[in-house]
C-alpha cells in the first residue's frame, strides 16, 4: 500500500459526524417545476429539535441551448408556505447570478492572451493560417 493510500485511509477513519448539526431532509414537489428541500433539525436520537430553525432550499431545471441547467437556491422562511411564496423570486435571483457568472467567465476568456505554450495539443484546427504547426 502506498503512502498516499495510507494517508487517505487514515483521513477517512478520522471523519466524524457532527451530531450537534443533524437534519432530516424532506423533498416537496409540485411535479412540474418546483422542488423544495426541507431540512428539519433533529437531535442525535432522531427527535425534532425545536431550538434550531428549519431550513429550505429551492431547485428547478431550466432548459438552455446547451441542455438542462439545474438551479438551486436557499429559500427564506420559517414555514413551507413562506418558502413556497419566496420560491419564484429566489429562483429568479439565482438565475441572474448564474447569468452574471457566465458573462464574467466569458469576458475573462475573451480577454485572455493565448501564448504558444497554452495552445491545445495538435495545434489550431480549421486552417488557422500562420506558420508551421501540426495539421490534424
Residue pairs with C-beta under 8 A, 6 or more apart in sequence:
1 9
19 44
22 41
22 42
22 43
22 44
22 49
23 39
23 40
23 41
23 42
23 55
24 39
24 40
24 42
24 46
25 37
25 38
25 39
25 40
26 37
26 38
26 40
27 35
27 36
27 37
27 38
28 35
28 36
28 37
28 38
28 80
29 35
29 36
33 60
34 58
34 59
34 60
34 84
34 87
35 58
35 59
35 60
36 56
36 57
36 58
36 59
36 75
36 80
36 83
36 84
36 87
37 56
37 57
37 58
37 59
38 54
38 55
38 56
38 80
38 83
39 54
39 55
39 56
39 57
40 48
40 54
41 48
41 49
41 50
41 51
41 52
41 53
41 54
42 48
42 49
43 49
53 78
54 78
54 79
55 74
56 74
56 75
56 76
56 77
56 80
56 83
57 72
57 73
57 74
57 75
58 72
58 73
58 74
58 75
58 83
58 86
58 87
58 90
58 91
59 70
59 71
59 72
59 73
60 70
60 71
60 91
61 68
61 69
61 70
61 71
62 68
62 69
62 71
62 95
63 69
69 98
71 91
71 94
71 95
71 98
72 94
73 90
73 91
73 93
73 94
74 90
75 83
75 86
75 87
75 90
76 82
76 83
76 86
76 90
77 83
77 85
77 86
122 134
122 136
123 133
123 134
123 135
123 136
124 130
124 133
125 136
